[in-house]
């Protein structure tokens, strides 16, 4: 009597939440893993540089960059961003001189073709250009500001590979190894950190109150502690409480010298969802405005 062969086990279904907050159902066929999925650094977990696709060159990345930039510039989202900067940040053309560096965290590997990474990059470029903080914007200034010419742009992501580094350095950015960028954050920083995990986001904001920040809406981060189920886990709850305090401290000045705006919706990619632009207005200018209003 021959035994019937047992059918192969059904692959397990697992939920995977990507960096944009979308949850996907995937089938797990084996226990082997690849750094192929580590394109985006949004975790305190150990991440490795992503592999470079076979045959990809610096020229390929330049062409891809040009493509995304050409799609971004005429987009309604970019035009709405320009309106936001003109209408809501009227003093920032001068107060941006108080920004002497930009820190980019968790951009992801550009050589592996993650769309959101490219959209985030071209968004950041046009933001910096609008504030005259991007290297390419200096040649358009009638009266170049020496201080702005010294603005440094640092990028950090453990998943950057050698080609990513060469490409970003070709743009004029300085690529640093984790965790060096955290120690570079000061009160005169523009922090660009959309969709980082809360732990990483709080770690960055805990270093200093950056003058400007593009990141996940901090109100959403505060909701996590209120709805947290980790209250029975003392260590985790203590850490979440500390993170909650960091976000609260940054937002506490929102009624005095800080402001925020949600980013406009982008029809080509959901990365702007739940993402805000925060900025701290010039305290000196605000004190002068208060003095004028009192005397009038």
C-alpha positions in Angstrom: 0.0 0.0 0.0 1.5 3.3 -1.1 1.3 6.3 1.1 -0.1 9.4 -0.2 2.3 12.3 -0.3 1.5 15.1 2.1 0.6 18.2 0.2 3.2 21.0 0.7 2.3 23.4 3.5 0.5 26.5 2.5 2.8 29.5 2.7 2.0 31.7 5.7 0.5 35.1 5.1 2.2 38.0 6.8 1.4 41.6 7.1 4.1 44.1 6.0 3.7 47.8 6.6 5.8 49.9 4.3 7.3 53.3 5.0 4.3 55.1 3.6 2.0 53.5 6.2 0.4 51.1 3.7 -0.1 47.5 4.9 0.5 44.7 2.4 -0.4 41.0 2.7 2.5 38.8 1.5 3.1 35.1 1.4 6.1 33.8 3.2 7.7 31.0 1.2 10.9 30.5 3.1 12.8 31.7 6.1 15.6 33.2 4.0 15.8 37.0 3.8 17.5 39.4 1.6 18.7 43.0 2.1 16.6 43.6 -1.0 13.8 44.8 1.3 16.0 47.1 3.3 15.7 50.0 1.0 14.4 52.4 3.6 15.9 53.3 6.9 13.2 54.0 9.4 14.2 51.8 12.3 16.7 51.5 15.1 17.3 47.9 14.0 20.5 47.1 12.3 20.3 47.6 8.5 22.7 46.8 5.8 23.6 48.6 2.6 21.3 47.6 -0.3 22.8 45.8 -3.2 23.5 47.7 -6.4 21.4 46.4 -9.4 23.6 44.8 -12.0 24.8 47.2 -14.6 23.5 50.3 -13.0 25.7 53.4 -13.3 25.9 57.0 -12.0 24.5 58.1 -15.4 21.4 56.0 -14.8 20.8 57.7 -11.5 21.3 61.2 -13.1 18.8 60.4 -15.8 16.3 59.0 -13.2 16.8 62.1 -11.1 16.1 64.4 -14.1 12.9 62.4 -14.9 11.5 62.8 -11.4 12.4 66.4 -11.2 10.7 67.2 -14.6 7.6 65.5 -13.3 7.7 67.2 -9.9 8.2 70.9 -11.0 4.8 71.3 -12.9 2.9 69.2 -10.4 0.0 70.8 -8.4 1.7 69.7 -5.2 4.9 71.7 -6.0 2.9 74.7 -7.0 0.9 74.5 -3.7 4.2 74.2 -1.8 5.5 77.4 -3.4 2.2 79.2 -2.4 2.7 77.9 1.2 6.2 79.3 1.3 5.2 82.7 0.0 2.1 83.1 2.1 2.9 81.3 5.4 6.7 81.8 5.6 7.0 85.5 4.5 9.9 86.1 6.9 11.8 83.0 6.0 13.6 84.6 3.0 15.6 86.5 5.6 15.4 84.2 8.7 16.6 81.2 6.7 20.0 82.7 7.2 19.7 81.1 10.7 19.8 77.7 9.0 23.4 76.6 8.4 22.8 72.9 7.6 20.3 70.4 6.4 20.2 66.9 7.8 18.5 64.2 5.7 17.5 61.0 7.6 16.1 57.8 6.1 15.9 58.8 2.5 16.3 55.2 1.3 18.4 53.7 -1.5 17.9 55.6 -4.7 19.7 53.0 -6.8 17.0 50.5 -6.0 14.3 52.6 -7.5 12.0 53.3 -4.5 9.7 55.9 -6.0 9.0 57.7 -2.7 12.7 58.3 -2.2 13.0 60.1 -5.5 9.9 62.2 -4.8 11.2 63.1 -1.4 14.6 64.1 -2.9 13.2 66.4 -5.6 10.7 67.9 -3.0 13.6 68.7 -0.7 15.7 70.2 -3.5 13.0 72.6 -4.4 12.4 73.5 -0.8 16.0 74.3 -0.3 16.1 76.2 -3.5 13.2 78.3 -2.4 15.0 79.1 0.8 18.2 79.7 -1.1 19.9 76.9 0.8 20.6 74.6 -2.1 23.9 74.8 -3.9 22.1 75.2 -7.3 20.2 78.3 -6.0 23.3 80.5 -5.3 23.9 81.3 -8.9 20.3 82.7 -9.2 20.8 85.2 -6.3 21.5 88.8 -7.4 23.4 89.4 -4.1 24.9 86.0 -3.0 25.0 85.6 0.8 28.3 84.2 1.9 26.7 82.5 4.9 24.2 80.6 2.7 27.0 79.4 0.4 28.4 77.6 3.4 25.2 75.7 4.1 26.0 72.0 4.4 23.7 69.2 3.4 24.2 65.9 5.2 22.5 62.6 4.3 22.5 59.5 6.5 20.9 56.1 5.8 22.5 52.7 6.7 21.0 51.3 3.5 23.0 53.6 1.2 25.3 51.7 -1.0 28.4 53.0 -2.8 26.4 54.1 -5.9 24.0 56.1 -3.7 26.9 57.8 -2.0 28.5 58.8 -5.2 25.3 60.1 -6.6 24.4 62.2 -3.6 28.0 63.5 -3.4 27.7 64.4 -7.0 24.7 66.6 -6.0 26.9 68.4 -3.5 25.7 66.5 -0.4 27.9 64.9 2.3 27.0 61.3 3.1 27.8 60.3 6.7 27.6 57.0 8.4 25.1 56.2 11.1 24.8 57.6 13.8 27.0 60.6 12.9 24.1 62.8 11.6 22.3 62.8 14.9 25.2 64.7 16.5 25.1 67.2 13.7 21.5 68.4 14.5 21.4 71.8 16.1 18.9 74.7 16.6 20.1 76.0 13.1 19.2 72.8 11.3 16.6 72.0 8.6 15.7 68.4 9.5 14.3 66.3 6.6 12.9 63.1 8.1 9.6 62.1 6.6 8.1 58.7 7.7 10.8 57.7 10.1 9.7 55.3 12.9 8.8 57.2 16.0 11.9 56.0 17.9 14.2 57.4 15.2 12.2 60.6 14.8 12.3 61.3 18.6 16.0 60.5 18.7 16.6 63.2 16.1 14.4 65.8 17.7 15.8 65.0 21.1 19.2 66.4 20.0 18.0 69.9 19.5 14.9 71.9 18.3 15.7 72.2 14.6 14.8 75.6 13.0 12.7 73.8 10.4 11.6 70.2 10.2 9.8 68.1 7.5 8.5 64.9 9.1 5.5 62.9 10.2 2.8 65.0 11.9 3.9 65.1 15.5 0.3 65.0 16.7 0.1 61.5 15.1 3.1 60.5 17.1 1.5 61.7 20.3 -1.6 59.6 19.6 0.5 56.5 19.8 1.2 56.9 23.6 -2.4 57.7 24.3 -3.6 54.5 22.5 -0.6 52.4 23.4 -1.1 48.8 24.6 2.4 48.6 26.1 1.5 50.0 29.5 2.1 46.6 31.0 5.6 46.6 29.6 7.4 49.1 31.9 10.5 49.5 29.7 8.6 50.1 26.5 6.0 52.4 28.1 8.8 54.4 29.7 10.5 54.9 26.4 7.3 55.9 24.7 6.6 58.4 27.5 10.1 60.0 26.9 9.3 60.2 23.1 6.0 61.7 23.9 7.7 64.4 25.9 10.1 65.2 23.1 7.2 65.8 20.6 5.3 67.7 23.2 8.3 70.0 23.9 8.7 70.7 20.2 5.0 71.5 19.7 4.7 73.5 23.0 6.2 76.6 21.2 3.6 76.3 18.4 1.5 79.0 20.1 4.5 81.4 20.5 7.4 81.1 18.0 6.7 77.9 16.1 4.3 77.1 13.2 3.3 74.1 11.1 1.5 73.3 7.9 0.4 70.0 6.5 2.1 69.2 3.1 -0.2 69.4 0.1 -1.5 66.1 -1.3 0.6 64.6 -4.1 -1.4 62.7 -6.7 1.5 60.5 -7.8 2.6 59.1 -4.5 1.2 59.0 -0.9 4.4 60.1 0.8 3.1 63.6 1.7 0.2 62.1 3.8 0.5 62.8 7.5 3.6 64.9 6.8 4.1 68.4 8.1 6.4 71.3 7.6 7.4 72.8 11.0 9.4 76.0 11.5 10.5 78.2 14.3 10.1 81.9 13.6 12.9 84.3 14.3 12.7 85.1 18.0 14.4 88.5 17.5 11.9 89.5 14.8 9.0 88.4 16.9 10.2 90.5 19.9 10.5 93.5 17.6 6.9 92.9 16.3 5.6 92.7 19.8 7.3 95.9 20.8 5.8 97.7 17.8 2.3 96.4 18.5 2.6 97.6 22.2 3.7 101.1 21.3 1.0 101.6 18.7 
